[in-house]
Amino acid sequence: MCAWNRETLRVSDNGKYLMEGEKPFFWLGDTAWLMLLRFSEEEIDVYLRNRAEKGYNIIQTVLVHSLPQNRDGQTSLPPAMRDPMQLSYWVWVDQVLDKMEALGLYAGLLPAWGQNVKDGALDMPKMEEYAHFLGKRFQDRKNILWILGGDVRGDVAPEIFRREGEILKSYNPERLITFHPFGRTSSSLWFHDCDWLDLNMFQSGHRRYDQQQLGEWDDNLVEEDWFGEDNWRYVERDHRHARMKPTLDGEPSYEGIPQGLHNPHNPYWEEWDVRRYAYWSVFAGAAGHTYGNNAIQQGRNDPQAKPVYGCRELWSDAIHHPGAGQLVHLKRLMERVDFVHGQPRDVLLAFGQKERYHRIAVFAGADYILCYDYMGDEFMLRLTEYADTAMDCYWMDPRDGTMSYFATLRGEDKHLFSPVARKEHANDHVLVLLRAVL
C-alpha cells in the first residue's frame, strides 16, 4: 500500500463544503463506473494518470454492477453470497486503489449498483453481510469514500440503504458517505437526516427543458419538482434544509451523450453544456462537481460492440474530449478565493435574475465576485457593498482559464459589464472581480 500523506476529508464548520484537514477541498470528480470491471491494468494506468494530470481528485466507480459479478471468470462477492470464495477480484481492486493513492486520487466507491437492491438480489441479510465485508476489508484505506445507491430511488428499499450506511459508517466514522440517486432526484429526498449521510448528491441527468416525460424507463413516475436543465435548483433545495449539508451534482449531462439519453437522433451534449452545468451548480453553492463522459462511464473499449446510449467512440478517444480538460479552470478559480465563506448573490444583479440560458450565476465573498454568463449577455451589477474595496476586473475564458484584465473599480451604484462575443457556438464567459493589491 502506498503512503497517503493527505489529511482526512471532513465537512466544513458551516456545513456547506468539504475540507481536507484545515484546507478547503473542491470536489472535482469523474465518472468511470465500470473501470474496475472492464479496464486492463494498462488502461487503468492511462486513464488514472490522464485524470490526475487534468486536476481531478475523485473517481466515481462501482464495485459490483450486476449479480452475479465477474471479471475474468472470478466472482467478486463475499462468502455468504457465493461459494467458494476467490480473492482475485479484490486483489485487483486493492491494486487499483494503490495506483490511485500514488496519484493523489480519492476513490468514490459505489458498493453495488442500485438495481441489485431494487430487484431483490441484495436483500437485507445479503447487504448486511456485504457491508460488513467491505467495512472490514477497507477499514484502513485512506483514499476512499462511499457512494451508496447507484442510479436508484432511495424509496425502493430505504431500510436496506439506511442499514448499509450505518454499517459502513461504524467501521470508520470519519469516512464520508453519500448516495447516488435516480435521475432528477437528490439523496436529500430520503436520507438527509440520516447521521451516516455526510453530503448530498443529486443527479440532474441528461434531459433538456422540454423532455420531462419521454415514455422511457427513467421517467420520474412520482410528482416531484421538475427543474429541467436548471441543476442549480437542486443546490438551492438541498440548502433549504434546517440541517445544512454539502451537496453537488454527481451526474449532470455527460459529454458525448444524446440529449434525453435514449435517442441518438437527438443532438448530443457538448463541452459548453458541461461547463454550464458546472458553473451553474458551483456558483449556487455546490461543494464541487462531477464530470461525465458517455464512453468513459461505460468503459467502451470494443469498437464492434453495440453502442449503449448512442456512444460514438471508445473511452481511449473520449478521455481527450475538451469538456473534460476545461473543468480544472473552475476548480482553480474556486481555490483562488475563499469559497467556503462565499455564497450565491443574485441580489448584486441590478435588474434581477434572468431565466434558463440567460441566467447570470453570481457567487461572491468579502473580497471577490464571480459571475458566469452562458449567453454572453450584458448585465449590470450593484457594487455599493464594495465601496471601500478596489476590485480588479477580469474576463476569464472558461475554455482555457485565460484571465484578461480590463479595469480596476471601486464600489459604485451600478456598473455594466459587456463580454466580447466569440464567433462560435459557445459564448460563455466568467467575470472575475478580485480585491486589488494596492
N, C-alpha and C positions, 0 to 999 in steps of 0.2 A: 504494500500500500504506500502510495506517495505521500510526502509531507504536505500538509494543508495548513498554511500559516495565516488564513483569513479568520477574522472574528466571526462570532455566531450571528446569524441573521435574527433580527427581532423587529417588533413593531415599534414605531416611534412613540414618544410620550404623548403626542396629540392624537394618536390612533389612526392617522391617515396614510402614513408612509412606512417604508422599511428602512432599517438601519443595519449596518454591518459593524457591530460594536457601537462606537460613537460616531461613525461616519455614515452619512446618508447613502442609501443604496437605491439606485434606479434600476428596476427590473426591466431588462431587455431580453425577452425570450424568443426562442424559435421553436417551431412545431415540427418534430420528427417522430411522429407517433410510432412508426414501425421500424425505427432504426435498429433496435436490438434483434429484430426478427428477420430482417431482410438484407442488412448490410454485411459485407465481409469485413474482416479486420482492416484490410487496406482501404476499403470505402469509409469505414468509421474514421480512420486516421485523416483522410482527406476532408471529410465533412466537418469534423470537430475543429480541425485547425482553421478551416475556412471561416467558420462561425466565430471562433475566438478572435481571429485577426480582424473580423468585421465589428467587434465590440460587443457581441452577445455575451451574456453572463449566465443564462439559464436555458437548458434544452429540455423541452417537454416531450416525454416518451413513455410508452406503455410497456409493462412487463408481461401481461397476459392479455392478448387481444381477443381470442375466442377459444373456447374449450372444445375438444382437447387441444392443448397448446403444443406446438412442435417447432423445433429448429434443428435441422439435420437429423430428424428422427428421434430427438430427445425431448421428452416432456419436461415441463418447467414447474410442475406443481408440487407442493409438499406432500409428505407420505399419506396423509388421510385422504387425499384426492386422487391418488393413483398408486400403483404397485407394480414393480418395485421402484424405489426412488433412484433417480440418476441425477448426478450433480453437474453434469457438463454445462447445462444452460446457465446455471447460477454462477459457475466459474467464469463463463463468458461475460455475464453481467458485471462481475467484480473487475474483470479486465477492462471493460469499457469505463467503469467508474474511476479506475485508476488513471486511465488516459485523460478523463475529464478533470480530475484533480490536478494533473500535471499542467493542464492548460488554464487552470483557474476557473473552471466551469462548474456551476451547480446543475444537478440533475433533478428536474421536476418529475418524479416517478409516479406514474399512474398504476396502481396495483393490478387492476383488471378492468377492461373496457366495460362500460355500464350495461351493455346488452346482456352480459353474462348474469348480472343481477336481475335485470328485467325479465329474462326468460326462465329464471329459476335455477340455472346451472350453478350459481353461487348462492345457496340458501344460507340461513343464519349459521348453522353448525360449520359449514364449509368456509364461510367468510371468517368466522372466529378463528378457525384453525389456520387459515391462510394469513390473517392479520398477525397472529402470534408468530408464525414462521417468519414473516417479513420483519416484524419488530425485533426479533432476536438476531436475525441474520445481519441486519443493517444498523444495529443499535449504535455501533461505534463509528459509523460513517459520518464525516463532517460536511460533505458537499451534496447532501440530498435534502429535498423537501418532498412532502407527499401531496399529490393531487388526486383526490378521490373522484368518483363519478365516471366521466367519460362519455360525453355527448348523451346524457340521460337526464330525465327529470328526477329531482330528488324525491318526489312523492310516489314513485313506482315502488319503492321499498325503503321508506325513510328510517325505519328501525334498524335495517341492516347497515345502511350508510352511517348512521349515528354510532352503532356499535363498532364498526370498522375504525372510525375516527377516534373513539375512546381508547381502543386497544393500541393503536399506533402511537397515540399521544402518551400513553402510560409508559412506553419504553424509553421515550426521550421527550420529556415535556417541553424542552426548548426548541425542538424541531418544528418548523412551520408546516401547517396543513391548510389546504384549500380544497375546492371542489369544482371540477369542470362540468358545467351543466349543459342541458339541451339548448338548441339554437334559440336565440332571442329571449333567454331567461338568465337569471343570476342565482348563484348559490344562496344569496340572501333570502330568496323566497321561501326556503325550507330550513336553513341551518344557521341563520345569522346569530341567534342567541346561544348556539352550542359553544361551550368553552373550548372544544378542540379545534374549532374553525378560527384560524388566526387572521385570514384575509379572505375577502370575497373575490370571486372570479365570475365574469359574465361572458357569454358568447353572443356577440352582436350578430354574427352569422354572415351569410352570403347573399342576402336578398336586397333588391332595390326598394325604393319607396313604394313602387306600385305592385310589389309582389307579396302581399300579405298572405294570400291563400293560393297555392298552386296545385292543390289536389295531390300532393306528394306525401310520402311517409313522414316527412319532417315538418308538416304543418303544425302549428300550435292549435291544439284541439280544445283548449280551455280559454276562457275570457281573461286575457292579460293585456297589459299595456303594449301597444304596437308602436315602436319607435322608428321603424324603417331603417334608414342609414344613420340616424342620429344617435350614434353609440355613446355620445356624451351624456345622454339622458339616463343611461344606466348608472353612471357615476353619481349624478345628482340624486337619483332614487336611493342608491345604497347609502349615500351620506346623510340622508334624512332620518336614518335610524337613530334612536337615542344613544345607543351604544355604538360608538364610532369604530369602524374597522377599515383597513385599506381595501381598495378594490381596483381591478384592472380588467381590460379586455383580453381574455385568454384565447379567443378565436374570432377575430374580425374577418372580413372578406379576404380570402387568400389571393395572393398574386398568381395569375395564370389559371383561374378557375372561372367557369361560366357564372354570370350574374343570375342568381337563383339556384345555382348548384347543379341542377339536373339536366338542363338542355344545352348542349354545346352549340346550338344555333344562336343562342343569346350572345351578346358581347361579353368579353372576358374582363375581369377586374385587373387593373394595370397598376403601375408604380405610383401614379398620382393618387389613386384610391387608397393604396397602402399608406401613403403619407397623411392623407386627410383623416383616416380613422385614428392614426397615432396621435397627431397633434390635437384633434378634437377631444379625445378622451383624456389625454395628459393635461391639457390646459383646463379641463374641467375638474382636475384634482385627482386623476388616477395615479396609482403608485408606480406606474410603468406601463409596459405594453408588450404584447406578444405578436411577432410576425408569423405569417404562414404562407407556404407555397404549395400549390396543388401537387406537384411532382414529388417534392421532398416529404410532405406529410405522409404520403402513401409509399414512399421508398421505391418508386418505379425505376427498375433497372433492367427490365426486359422489353426491348422495342417490339417484340412480337406479341406481347401480352395485350389483351383487350384493355383499352384505356378506361379508367374509372373517373367519373365526373369530368369527362371531356379532356383528360390530360393530354397535352400536346408534345411533351418532351420527357426525357429521362431526368432523374434527380441530379445527375452529374452535370447536366447543362443548366438546370434551373438554379443551382447554387450561385450562378453568376448574374441572375436577374437583377435589374437595377434597384428595385424597391428594397431588396434585402440589404444592400450596401448603404442605403440612404438614412436608415433609422438611427444609426450611430450619431448623426448630426443632432438629432433631437436629444439623445442621451447626453451628449457633451454639452449642449446648451443648458439642459436642466442641471447638470453637475457644476456648471459655472456660476449658478445663482443659488441662493438659499431656498430651494424649492420646498423643503419640509415645512417652512413657515409661510409659504405663499398660498394664494387662493384664487379661484376664478373671480374676475372683477368686471362683469358686463356693465356695471354701473359707470365705468370710465368712458363708455361709448356715449358720445354727446347726444346722439339721436336714437338711442336704443338699439336693441339687437335685431338682426335680420334672420330670415328663416332658411333652412335647408342649405344649399350650396353657397348661399350668400352670407352665411353666418361668419362673424368675426370672433374667433375664440380668443378670449383675453385672460391672461394669468399674470398676477402681479404680487410683488412683495414690497418691502420698505424701500428698496433701492433698485428696483427693476420693474419693467413692464414688458410682457411678451404677448404678441398678437399674431394669430395665424389667419391669413386671408386666402381662402381657396380660389376665389374667382378673380383676384387682382382688382377688387373694388376699392375706390376711395372710401376712407372712413375718417371720422373725427373723434379725437379723444379730449376729455377734460383732464387737465394736468394740475389743477389747483391743489390737489393733495401733495404735490411735489414742488410746491412753491419755493421751498428752501433748498432744493436739490438741483444741481446742474446734471442734466441727463444727456449722455452721448447717444446718438441715434444711428442705427444701422438697419439696412435691409439684409436679411440672411436668406441665401438661396437654399431651400431645403433639399435640393438635389445633390449639392456638393459641400454645403456648410460654409460657403464663402460669406464673409461679413464685409459689407460695403458701407463705410461711414458716410453720412451726409449732413449732419448738423449736431450742435450742442444746444439744448433748450433748457430753460428754467420753467418752473410751473406757470402755466397760464390758463386762462379760462377754457379756450378751445384751440386745438391745432389740427389741421387737415393733413392727412398722410396719403400720398398717392404713389402706389407702386408702379414701376415701369413695366409695361406689358411685354411679354415674351411672344415670339412668333412661333408658337407651337401649341399643342393641345392643352398642356398643363400651364396654368398661370398662377400657381400658388406662391405666396411669399410669407416670410416671417419678419415682423417688425420687432426689433430688439432695442429697448431703451435701458441703458445701464448708468448707474451713478458715475459721473465723471470724476476722474482723479485729477484734481487741480494742483 
